[in-house]
Amino acid sequence: MRPLSMRLLPAVVAASLLAACSGNGGSTLPNTLTPQANGFTPTGQFTAVDDASQTIYFMPTMAAFSATGGHVTPMGKRSGSSGGNLNYGGGPIQTAPKTYVVYWGSAWNGSGDPDGVKAYLNNFLSHVGGTTWNATVTQYYQKNPSANVGNPSGNFGGSYVDTSSSPPKSPSQSQMAAEAAKAAAHFGNYSVSAQYIVAMPHGISPSGFKRSYCAYHSSTSASGGTISWTNLPYLPDAGSGCGAGSVTGSVLDGVSIVEGHEMAESETDPHPSSGWTDSSGAEIGDKCAWVNLQNTDLNGTYFPTQPLWSNASSSCVQSY
């Protein structure tokens, strides 16, 4: 499959396209997606650049993925992945990953969660640490200090519903980054190994969601340092485009597929793209997006997952 790499065109394009996202940007991503001048790239990466020179990495929808020169069969069989193995960019990785979720807005306690995403996501995150599926990340490392990505059991740090504010109908990147920073203050973990999932309730649609991407991860400045964060919209709102019904027939299938994708990328590239990417910019999840999906045993409970890229075998794998 050859996913189309797309750029959200800013009012003023700043010089650096690979700067880490800053919560101080204050800009809103435009609503129009336009192909880059060079057209197709062989990665699952979508790059959005706003006027604060922020770069983020999308997991494209199934439709966007399959509409770019390839096809997705029920088992997602893929003919291959260009870009070669992942290369180390010299930046940090998550040696002791800890994942936290902020469910943004009081709607999560009522009508904002008609499909039970909160319980399902917390259950997935409670089971994924220490599994052979997530072990694929452990082959990737940093050099200073020398260490590999960790895969500890019990890496779910917890979740809470932030009832102090509610997300706007279409939150900007800066607003979501600010909510992630707020969650970091709540949990008190500003380390590079912490990742914060900003989960949106039903009906909230950040720019580009459902049309081009399912979720994305990035990083932002917070009072204690630079934190990794993920924009996770309410995936059942996107239906089959973001994985609903793709493995078990459940509307929640895409939740573990998409969040697993973003979690592994945050572990191996928490400050995009200074960690592990291939020669065309694809990360560990991008290279295997929407292919060979399966129901995977994660510490005794089954969840739909996608494979992750393994340098060891130069292929997409569901265990390591």
VEXRO-847227 format. One record per residue: residue in three letters; y negated, x, z negated of N, C-alpha, C in turn. Coordinates in steps of 0.05 Angstrom, whole numbers, plus 32768, in hexadecimal, padded with zeros to 4 digits. Each point is the difference from the previous one (the first is absolute). Layout:
ALAYXZYXZYXZ
...
This chain:
MET8018801180007FE87FEF80007FE780128000
ARG7FEC7FF7800D7FE8801080017FE87FF07FF6
PRO7FFD7FFF7FE57FEA7FF07FF57FE5800A800A
LEU7FEF7FED80047FE5800780097FEF80097FE9
SER7FF4801780037FED800A7FEB7FE57FF48006
MET7FF57FF27FEC7FE77FF180057FEB80097FEC
ARG7FE77FFE80087FEA80087FF07FED7FE87FFC
LEU7FF87FFB7FE77FEC7FED7FFB7FE5800D8005
LEU7FF27FF880147FE8800F80097FE97FFB7FEC
PRO7FF580167FF57FEB7FFD7FEC7FE57FFE800E
ALA7FEC7FF87FF17FE57FFF800A7FF6801D8007
VAL800780127FEE7FFA801C8004801980107FF9
VAL800B800E80138018800F7FFA7FF9801B7FF5
ALA800980057FE77FFA80197FF380128016800B
ALA7FF980197FFA800E8016800C801C80037FF6
SER80057FFE7FE7801B80057FF580107FE78000
LEU80178000800E80117FE88001801680017FEB
LEU800380177FF3801680027FED7FF680027FE3
ALA7FE87FF87FFB7FF680007FE4800F7FEB7FF0
ALA800580077FE7800C7FEC7FEE7FED7FE97FFC
CYS800B7FE87FFC7FF07FE97FFC7FF080027FE6
SER7FE87FF880007FEF80007FE97FF97FE47FF8
GLY80037FFA7FE67FF97FE67FF67FE27FFB8002
ASN7FF0801480067FE37FFD80017FF67FFA801C
GLY80137FFB80137FF87FFD801C7FEF7FE78005
GLY80077FEA7FF47FF17FE7800280007FF3801B
SER80118008801280007FF5801B80177FED8004
THR7FFE7FEE801380157FED8006800D8007801A
LEU801A80008002800D800680197FFB7FE98014
PRO7FF9800780187FFB7FEC801580187FEF8005
ASN7FFC7FE9800E80167FEE8005800D8005801B
THR7FF580108011800A8004801B800F801A8002
LEU80197FFF800A8010801880047FFF8007801D
THR7FFB801980067FFE8009801B801280198004
PRO8010800280158011801780047FEF801A8002
GLN800C80157FF67FF3801A800380008008801E
ALA7FEE801280067FFD8008801C8019800C800B
ASN8010800E7FEF8018800C800A80187FED8001
GLY7FFB7FE67FF980157FEC8004801780027FEC
PHE80188004800A80187FFF7FEF8006801A7FF3
THR800A7FFF7FE8800B80177FF2801B7FF87FF6
PRO801280147FFC801B7FF97FF880047FFD7FE2
THR7FEC7FF77FF280027FFE7FE37FFC7FE37FF7
GLY80067FFB7FE77FFB7FE67FF47FE580007FF1
GLN7FEF801380077FE780037FF27FE97FF1800D
PHE7FF27FF17FF17FE77FF480097FEA800C7FEF
THR7FEB8008800D7FEA800D7FF27FE77FEF8001
ALA7FF57FFB7FE97FE77FF07FFF7FEA80127FF5
VAL7FEB8002800E7FEA80117FF77FE77FEF7FFD
ASP7FF480007FE87FE77FF17FFD7FE980137FFE
ASP7FE87FF57FFA7FE8801180017FFE80137FE9
ALA80137FFE7FED800180147FEA801580168006
SER800980018018801480148009801A7FFE7FF0
GLN80097FE87FFC80197FFC7FF180177FFC8014
THR8016800D7FFA80187FFE801180177FF47FF0
ILE800C7FEC800B80167FF27FF380177FFE8014
TYR80187FFC7FF5801880008010800F7FE67FFD
PHE80027FF18016800B7FE68001801E80008004
MET800E7FED7FF4801B7FF8800A7FFB7FE98013
PRO80058004801A7FFA7FEB801380127FE87FFD
THR7FF77FE8800880127FE98001801680058014
MET80167FF07FFD8016800380137FF77FFB801C
ALA7FEE7FEC80047FF77FFA801A7FF08017800C
ALA7FEE800C7FF07FF08016800A801280188006
PHE801580037FF080128017800480107FFD801A
SER800B7FE7800580117FFC80177FF17FFB8019
ALA7FE67FFB7FFF7FF07FFA80187FF58019800D
THR800980187FF67FF38018800A80148012800F
GLY80117FF38010801180108012801D80017FF8
GLY80077FF37FEA801C80017FF7800A7FE47FFA
HIS80157FFE7FF1800B7FE67FF9800D80037FE4
VAL80007FEA7FF2800D7FFF7FE680177FEC8001
THR8018800A7FFD80187FEF7FFF80037FF57FE4
PRO80127FED7FFB80047FF77FE5800680167FEC
MET800E80148008800580177FEE7FEB80168004
GLY7FED7FFB80127FEA801380038009801B800C
LYS801480008011800A801A80097FEB800E8011
ARG7FFB80197FFA7FEA800F800D800B80178010
SER7FF580068016800A801580117FF9801C7FF7
GLY7FEC80027FEF7FF8801B7FF77FE480007FF6
SER7FF780167FF57FE580027FF57FF3801A800A
SER7FE97FFE800D7FF2801880087FF0800B7FE9
GLY7FF6801880037FEF800C7FEB800F80147FF0
GLY801B80018002801080147FF280017FFB7FE2
ASN800A80147FF280027FFE7FE37FE57FFF7FF2
LEU7FFF7FF97FE77FE87FFF7FF17FF8801D7FF9
ASN7FE6800580007FF5801A7FFA7FEE7FFE7FE7
TYR7FFF80157FF07FF080007FE87FE380088005
GLY7FEE7FEF7FF67FE4800580057FF180107FEB
GLY800F80087FEB7FF480117FEB7FF57FF17FE8
GLY80017FE580007FF57FF17FEA80157FF87FEC
PRO7FF97FEE7FED80127FF97FEB80157FEB8009
ILE80157FFF7FF080147FEB800380047FF57FE4
GLN80107FEB7FFD80047FF47FE6801A800B7FF4
THR7FFC80137FED8017800D7FF4800E7FEE7FEB
ALA7FF07FEE7FF4800B7FED7FEC7FF47FE58005
PRO80097FF380167FF37FE7800980017FEA7FEA
LYS7FE97FF27FFF7FFE7FE97FEE7FF17FEA800F
THR800C7FE980037FF47FEB80107FF67FE97FEE
TYR7FE87FF780067FF47FEA7FF07FF67FEA8014
VAL80007FE87FF67FF67FEA80117FEA7FF17FF1
VAL7FE97FFB800E7FEC7FEE7FF680017FE78012
TYR80067FE97FF580007FE6800E7FE37FF67FFD
TRP7FF2800180167FE37FFC7FFF7FF97FE28000
GLY7FF67FF67FEA7FF67FE57FFE80127FED7FF1
SER7FF47FED7FF2800F7FEC7FF080127FEE8011
ALA7FFB7FFF801A80117FF08011801D80087FFF
TRP800680197FF8801B80097FFE800F7FF07FEA
ASN7FF27FF57FEE800D7FF07FEA80057FE38008
GLY7FF97FF9801980047FE5800980057FFD801E
SER7FED7FF4800E80057FFA801C7FFF80188013
GLY7FF880177FF57FFE80188011801B800E8005
ASP80167FF57FF4801A800D800480157FEB8006
PRO7FFE7FF1801580137FEA8005801C80098007
ASP8003801A8008801A800A8008800E80127FEB
GLY7FF280057FEA800D80107FEB7FFF801E8006
VAL7FEA8009800D7FFE801D80077FFE80117FE7
LYS7FF17FF77FEC7FFC80117FE8801A80077FF2
ALA80117FED7FFB801980057FF3801280128012
TYR80007FFA801A8011801080127FF7801D8002
LEU7FE6800480037FF5801B8002800580107FE7
ASN7FFB7FF47FE98005800E7FE7801E80077FFD
ASN80117FEE8009801D80057FFE800880178013
PHE7FF5800180188006801680137FF6801A7FF4
LEU7FE880017FF67FF580197FF6800F80097FE7
SER800C7FEE7FF1800F80077FE8801C800C8007
HIS80097FFC8019801A80098008800080188013
VAL7FEA8006800D8001801380168001801D7FF7
GLY7FF580067FE87FFF801B7FF7801C800B7FFA
GLY8005801980088019800D7FFB80167FF98014
THR7FFA7FF0801480157FF78013800480158016
THR80177FFD800E8005801280177FED7FF98017
TRP7FF77FE780017FEC7FF980157FE780107FFC
ASN7FF580007FE87FE7800E7FFB8004801E7FFE
ALA801980097FFE8005801D7FFD7FF780108019
THR7FFD7FF280177FF8800E80187FE6800F7FFC
VAL7FEE7FF57FEF7FE6800D7FFC8003801B7FF2
THR801680057FF2800280187FEF8003801A8010
GLN80057FFE801A8001801980107FE5800B8007
TYR7FEB7FF07FFB7FE5800980067FF2800C7FE8
TYR7FEF801380047FF680107FE97FE380088004
GLN7FF5800C7FEB7FE5800C80018004801D7FF8
LYS7FEC801080078002801D7FFC7FF1800B7FE8
ASN7FEB7FF17FF77FEF800A7FEB7FF97FEA7FEC
PRO800E7FFD7FEA801880107FF880187FF6800F
SER80148011800280187FFA800F80107FE97FF2
ALA80057FEB800E800E7FE97FF580087FED8016
ASN80157FF07FFC80087FEC80147FF77FE47FF7
VAL80007FEE80137FFA7FE47FF980167FF67FEC
GLY7FF87FF27FEC80137FF67FEC800B7FE58008
ASN80177FF97FF4800C7FE68003800C7FF67FE6
PRO7FEF7FFE7FEB800A7FF97FE680087FE27FFE
SER80147FFA7FF080057FE47FFA7FEA7FF77FED
GLY7FFB7FE780007FEA7FF67FEE7FE580098009
ASN7FFB8003801A7FE68009800A7FEC7FE98002
PHE80087FE87FF97FED7FE980017FF080017FE6
GLY7FE6800480027FEF80027FE97FF77FE67FF4
GLY80037FEA80107FF87FE67FF67FEC7FF28012
SER7FFA7FE77FF97FEE7FF080107FEF7FEE7FED
TYR7FEA7FF5800B7FF17FEC7FF17FF07FF08014
VAL7FF87FE87FF87FF07FEE80107FE380047FF7
ASP7FEF800980127FE480047FFA7FF17FE58003
THR7FFC7FF37FEA7FF27FE680017FE280027FFD
SER7FF680197FFD7FE380047FFC7FF07FFC801A
SER800E800180177FF27FFC801980147FF68014
SER7FF77FF5801680117FF680167FF8800D801A
PRO8014800680117FF9800D80197FF17FED8013
PRO7FEE800A80107FF37FEF801480157FF98015
LYS7FF97FED801180137FF68014800A80178012
SER7FEE801380078008801780107FF480197FF3
PRO800E800B7FEC7FF580177FF27FFD80188011
SER7FEB80107FFB7FFC8018800F801180177FF5
GLN80028015800E800F80177FF77FF4800A7FE6
SER7FE580027FFE7FF3800A7FE880057FEE7FE8
GLN80017FE5800580057FEE7FEA801D80037FF6
MET801380048012801B80047FF78004801B7FF2
ALA7FF28014800A8001801A7FF27FF57FFF7FE4
ALA7FEA7FF07FFD7FF47FFD7FE680137FF27FED
GLU800F7FEC800A80147FF27FF0801680137FF7
ALA800880138012801480147FF97FF580127FEA
ALA7FE7800880027FF480117FEB7FFF7FF17FE5
LYS7FFB7FE6800280007FEF7FE8801C80007FF3
ALA80147FFE8011801C80017FF68007801B7FF3
ALA7FF68015800C8004801B7FF57FF480027FE4
ALA7FE87FF47FFC7FF480007FE680107FEF7FEC
HIS800C7FEA800A80107FEE7FEF8019800F7FF6
PHE800D800F80128019800E7FF87FFA801C7FF6
GLY7FE9800B80057FF9801B7FF6800E8017800E
ASN80097FFC8018800E8015800F7FF180078019
TYR7FF3801780017FF180098017800E8018800E
SER801880057FF9800F8017800B80067FFB801E
VAL80068016800E80067FFE801C801B7FF18004
SER80117FFF7FEB801A7FF380027FFE7FE27FFC
ALA7FE97FF67FF97FFD7FE37FFC7FF87FF3801B
GLN800C7FE980057FF87FF080177FFB7FE37FF7
TYR7FEB7FF4800A7FF77FE67FF880027FEC8017
ILE800F7FEB7FFC80037FEB80157FEC7FEA7FF9
VAL7FEE7FFB80137FED7FEA7FFD800C7FE8800F
ALA800C7FED7FF1800F7FEA800B7FED7FE88002
MET7FFE7FF580187FEF7FE9800680107FE67FFE
PRO7FF47FEB7FF5800E7FE67FFF80007FF2801B
HIS800F7FEB800180017FEF80187FE57FF8800A
GLY7FFC8002801A7FE77FF7800D7FEA80158002
ILE800480187FF47FED80168002800880128017
SER7FEE800580128007800F80197FEC80168006
PRO800680197FF77FEF8016800880008004801E
SER7FEA800B800B7FFD8003801C8018800E800D
GLY800B7FF480158017800B800F801B7FF77FF7
PHE80027FF57FE780197FF67FF6800A7FE98012
LYS801A80018005800F7FEC80117FFB8005801E
ARG7FEA800B80087FFB8006801C800C801B8008
SER7FFB80147FEF8008801B80078010800E7FEB
TYR7FFC7FF97FE7800F800F7FEB800A7FED7FEA
CYS8013800B7FF1800B7FF17FE97FF5800B7FE6
ALA7FFB801A7FFE7FF6800D7FE87FF6801C8008
TYR7FF1800C7FEE7FF9801C80047FFC800E7FE6
HIS8002801B80007FFA800F7FE87FEA80158006
SER7FF380087FEB7FE9801280037FFC800E7FE5
SER7FE8800B7FFC7FF9800C7FE77FE27FFB7FFB
THR7FF880017FE77FE47FFB7FFA7FF880107FE7
SER7FE680057FFD7FF6800E7FE87FFF7FED7FE9
ALA800980087FE97FFE7FF17FE77FF680137FEB
SER7FF87FF57FE97FF380107FEC801180177FF6
GLY801A7FFD8002801180167FF6800B80128016
GLY7FF87FFB8019800B8011801680027FEF801A
THR80138008801180057FF28019801B7FF27FFD
ILE80007FE6800480197FF17FFD800A7FF5801B
SER801A7FFC8001800D7FF4801780017FE27FFC
TRP7FFA7FF1801580017FE37FFD800A7FF2801A
THR800B7FE87FFD800B7FF180177FF37FE58001
ASN7FF87FF880187FF77FE5800680197FF08007
LEU80097FED7FEE80177FF080057FF87FE38001
PRO7FFB7FF580187FF97FE3800280197FEF7FF9
TYR7FFC7FE67FFF80167FEE7FFA80117FFD8019
LEU801680108001800F80038019800D7FE7800B
PRO80097FED7FEF800A7FE7800C7FEC7FF18012
ASP7FE680057FFB7FEC7FF4801180028009801D
ALA800C801780058003800B801B801B7FF8800C
GLY80117FF37FF180197FF7800B80128016800B
SER800D7FFB801680138014800B7FF28019800A
GLY7FE57FFE80057FF180178009800180177FEC
CYS80037FF97FE6800280157FEB801B7FFE7FF2
GLY80157FF8800F801B80037FF6800D7FE87FF3
ALA7FF27FEA7FFE800D7FE87FF480187FF8800F
GLY80177FFD7FF280187FF7800D800F80158010
SER7FF780197FFF800A80148013801C800B7FF8
VAL80077FFE7FE6801A800B7FF780117FEA7FF4
THR7FF77FF37FEB80107FED7FF27FF87FE38006
GLY7FEB7FFC80107FF67FE680057FEB7FF67FED
SER7FFA80107FEB7FED7FF87FEC7FE380078009
VAL7FED7FEF7FF97FE4800580067FF680197FF2
LEU800F800A7FEC7FF880177FF0800B801B800B
ASP80107FFF8015800C8018800B7FEC80168005
GLY7FE97FF8800B7FEC801480087FF2800E7FE8
VAL80027FF47FE97FF2800B7FE8800C801B7FF9
SER801B80027FFE800C80197FF9800080138018
ILE80027FF680197FFF801280177FE5800D8002
VAL7FEB7FF07FFF7FE5800B80047FF780117FE8
GLU80047FF67FE77FF880107FE98011801A7FFE
GLY80197FFE8007801180197FFF7FF480158014
HIS7FF87FF780177FF3801180147FE8800D7FF4
GLU7FEE7FF07FF47FE7800C7FF6800580117FE7
MET80137FF97FF0800680107FE88009801C8007
ALA801380018013800A801B80097FEB8011800C
GLU7FEE7FF3800F7FEA800F800C7FEC800A7FEB
SER7FFB7FEF7FEC7FEF80097FEA800C80177FF1
GLU801A80007FFD800D80167FF27FFF801A800F
THR80027FFF801A8000801980107FE58007800C
ASP7FED7FED7FFF7FE68005800C7FEB7FEF7FF0
PRO7FFC80067FE67FEF7FEF7FF07FE280018007
HIS7FF88016800C7FE48003800980008005801E
PRO80047FEA801080038003801D7FEA8010800D
SER800780118013801B800880078004801E7FFA
SER7FFE80067FE68003801C7FF7801C80067FF7
GLY80127FEC8000801B80047FF8801280048019
TRP80147FEE80038014800480157FFC7FEB8016
THR7FFB800B80187FFE7FEF8018800C80108018
ASP80077FF28015800A800E80177FE980098012
SER8006800B80177FEB800C80127FED7FEC800B
SER80087FE67FFF7FEE7FEB800A7FF47FEF7FE9
GLY800480097FE77FF47FF37FEA80117FEB7FF2
ALA80187FFB800980117FEC7FF3800B800A7FE6
GLU80037FEE7FEC800A80077FE6801E7FF87FFE
ILE800B80047FE9801D7FFD7FFB800A7FE38006
GLY7FEE7FEC7FFB80087FE580067FF97FF7801C
ASP7FEA800B800B7FF77FF8801B801680068015
LYS800D80177FFD80138008801580197FEE8001
CYS80037FEF7FEC80187FEF7FFF7FF97FE37FFB
ALA7FE77FF980067FF77FE47FFB800F7FEC8010
TRP800A7FEB7FF3800D7FE9800C801A8007800F
VAL800D80167FF980198007800D801780017FEC
ASN80177FF88009801880027FF07FFC7FF47FE3
LEU7FF37FE97FFF7FFC7FF47FE6801B7FF77FF4
GLN800380027FE680197FF87FF37FFB7FF77FE4
ASN80147FF27FF57FFF7FF87FE4800D80167FF0
THR7FF0800D7FEF800780197FF380047FFC7FE2
ASP8015800C7FF580067FFF7FE47FEE80137FF1
LEU7FED7FF57FF17FEE80107FF080067FFC7FE3
ASN801080127FF580087FFF7FE3800C7FE57FF9
GLY80127FF68012800F7FE87FFA7FF47FE6800A
THR7FE88001800B7FF47FE8800C7FF88006801D
TYR80057FED80127FFC8005801C7FE47FF78009
PHE7FF38011800F7FE67FFA800C8000800A801D
PRO7FF37FF180127FFC800A801B7FEF80198001
THR80088014800F7FF18019800380008009801D
GLN7FED801180068000800F801A8009801C7FFA
PRO8009800F80138007801C7FFC7FE680117FFC
LEU800480197FF67FEA80137FFE800880198010
TRP7FEC800F8009800680178011800A80177FEF
SER8016800C8009800B80187FF27FFE80188012
ASN7FF180147FF77FFF801A800F801B800D8001
ALA80107FFB7FEB801A800E7FFE80127FF88018
SER7FFF7FE7800980107FF780167FF07FF98019
SER7FE580037FFE7FEE7FF8801680067FE4800A
SER80027FEE7FEC80077FE480077FF77FED7FEA
CYS80017FE780067FFA7FEB7FEC80197FFA7FF0
VAL7FFE80017FE580177FFC7FEF7FFA7FEC7FEA
GLN80157FF37FF77FFE7FEC7FEA8009800C7FE5
SER800A801980018007800D7FE78000801E8005
TYR7FFF800F7FEA7FFE801D8002800F800D7FE9
